[in-house]
Amino acid sequence: MLVAFVIAIIACFDSTSESLIPDTPTREIEPSTVATMEDGTVEFYFDLSSYDSGYSSLMFFSNHEIVHAYHRGKEIYAFDKVGGFWSSSPGSEYNFIPINDQMHSVVVTVQKVYSDIDGRKPIFYIGSTYTMYDELLKDSIPRFLASVLIIMVSVALFLYYALMHKKLHLTKELIYLAYFALFIGVWSANETITLVLIFDNKVFESLMPYFCLLLAPSPFIMFFDMYLGINSKILKKVMLFASMFETVLFVFLHFTKIAEFRETLSYIQIMLFIQTMYVVGSVLFQIARRDFSRQTRICAVGVTMFLVALIVDVKNYYQITGDADILGRYLFLVFIIMLAWDLIKGTNEVIEKGRHVKQLEAFALTDSMTGLLNRNAFESHMKTESGKDLTGLIAVVADANGLKKCNDTYGHEAGDEYITTVAKIFNNVYGRYGNCYRTGGDEFCCIIPQNNKINMERLKQMFMTKIYTVNLEGHCQYSLGVAIGYAQYDAQLDEDFKALVKRADASMYENKKAYKCG
């Protein structure tokens, strides 16, 4: 449904988006002259005399650069609001400098915030503002949606863990994967042209990717260490310490203005590459040990994709203007879905195994004919009660009279029906208060925990009444007869649980004698 929804959004956008001025094409424009000032500011002079009224903007992308535009010495555009304490940079922006057919020339000045970083020469375009904006947005939306999907997967993992971790005894690897996916998703979303176009707080937008890149390695390492079963305590601690030290150091350098995030970016990328190689090495180690488990195979494929994407996108970052993450977010989305699917599938397999074991246990402890607990269950219960405080415990014992005569007269099928009928009535009366067992061929027992509200004589009369009613209705070709007795634990009379059941048996036999005499 989610995939269908995304496809519908893309189709809707593509089919309904039309340039307001379709006759004005977007063109790349070269400055007539370029001059570099003493302070490093680069001045671009544009001759616009050959462009008509259809051209309403001069556009280019700036990254950590202060931009001003002038017409006849008067400022017509500025992108120069820096972040103060938070950042010396105004961030990244697609600059749309307004022009009209009365402007024959425009001067654009670009000043790098970080002078020690080589800036790429900006590429300028001229065209309709709405057309260029529409083209940029349309080109970027698939990438933005891929990033949003990564964030949605991470949120789904958080919710799944929060709702199910106690019930299913989930390990923390799922939550580590969720954190890693969240940081990567937010980072990649901030890098998209879509967010650059629609988000006004450029300083915040420029800082978020760096924070995410600094926070992502720790859950990345923790997840793969658990997922692959590496358990490399020393190496893992070294990697986690290095990640923590890097984060603290670079945050300190940034806010003291010694070296801001953009200036330390290459070191952040190197650390990411080292941490990725740690996981790659772990996968190769698993393969060398001939561990071809499902986890190893998934990681072998996924980490290879992740490494290729990391190399390609880092290379693009230094060569392409704007959103350089061309490949990474798509491959990472596939990888994260593979991992999440495998984790949840593994959890479901454990649940199914547990359910199967419980079913086998239930079969082993249940009487197939009557549905009551069987002799094995009764003996197991007897062992568990050993040594416990039995105060108030009640044992009820019942025995079907005349079963042998029923079998001899009407056959074994009638005898089986005799047993199941007695069992049903016994369970209806006593089953709501305790566990009912079939302890022998025609013998039944119910163990009732302490309950001061139970009137045992009333329950006995109710049981005998139901037996009498069945005989009176005449649905059976035989007459039911059941002897019943009970005993409540008395420390003076009962040494243990067996002694209690023995007294209940004695009470039942007294009832049987009275039944025969009657």
C-alpha angles and dihedrals in degrees: 000000000000093000091048090050092052092048090050091052092050092046091048092049093046095047098044102038112097127163112253088222104032093168093066110081123205111246134186110240129200120213115247092225136007122202131180118214127214092259091054096259112145117216121205119195118201127194107211099172093112096054122091132213093282090077110080105161145040107209136191139148121249125193117196090338133127111231132197130171127198138191115196090342094308119116111241099169139019136182102179110118105128126195099247109202092008099050143348089219130081088218128232126322145168099231116214106191110196116234136168138190091269091064111087095176141018131191119209121192122198121190121187114228093206104048095185091062117083108237123211117239107260118244112226126209131188127203145090113335093223094045094050092045090049093049093049092048094047092050093049103042097083089054092046092050090050089055091047089051090054089052090047091052090051092050090048089052091050091051093045091051094046093050100038111026095093095040095046098028091236118193122233094253088089092055091046089053090049092053092047092049091048094053093046092045094051091045094051092044090054090053094057124103088230093066092043089055099044103032115083100191098080096172093054090044091052094049098047096071091054093049090049093049090051094047099042101072098066097058087038091059095039092051097050092042089059097034095052094035091235096148091183096162099179098042092041091052090048091052093046092047091049090051092049093046091049091051095048093044097048093044089051092048092047099051094042087052091233091122122347125215094267090055093051095041094107090057091049089052091049090052091049089051092050091049091048089051088052089060092042089052090049091053091048089049090053090050091048088055087052091246101153096167121151090258092054093048093049092048092046090056097037099045090047089054091045093050093048090048092048093052094044095046095045088051091049091049090067095041108036128065115227124359105019096172094098101149110013103077094051095049091042091052089054091046095048092049090050091052095044091047092050093048093050091043089052090050091051090050090054090048091050091049090049091048091049091050090049090049090052090048090050091050090049092051100038128084106234095210102049103019090233123125111276136229092275090057091047093052091046089052089049090056093048091051091054110113094007127120103266097186110148095005113147128204119198118192127190132182128190113235121216098013092137091052090050091051092047094046105037104018135253094290089062089046091054090049088049091056095045092048093052090045092052093051092044091051093045092055103036104018094083090062102041148343118302121212136189098220098175143356095296100000126106135183135188123197112205121191119226110298119160093194095066117103101202095190090054091050090049091052090047091052094049090046091055090050090050091048092053090051091046094052089054098214090139124064089223134054119248120229125181133175116207137184140164142194134194119219114266118182090210093056106027124061093187145339093292091056090053092052090046091056090049088052090052090051090050092051090051087054090048091053091049089049092053093045090050 
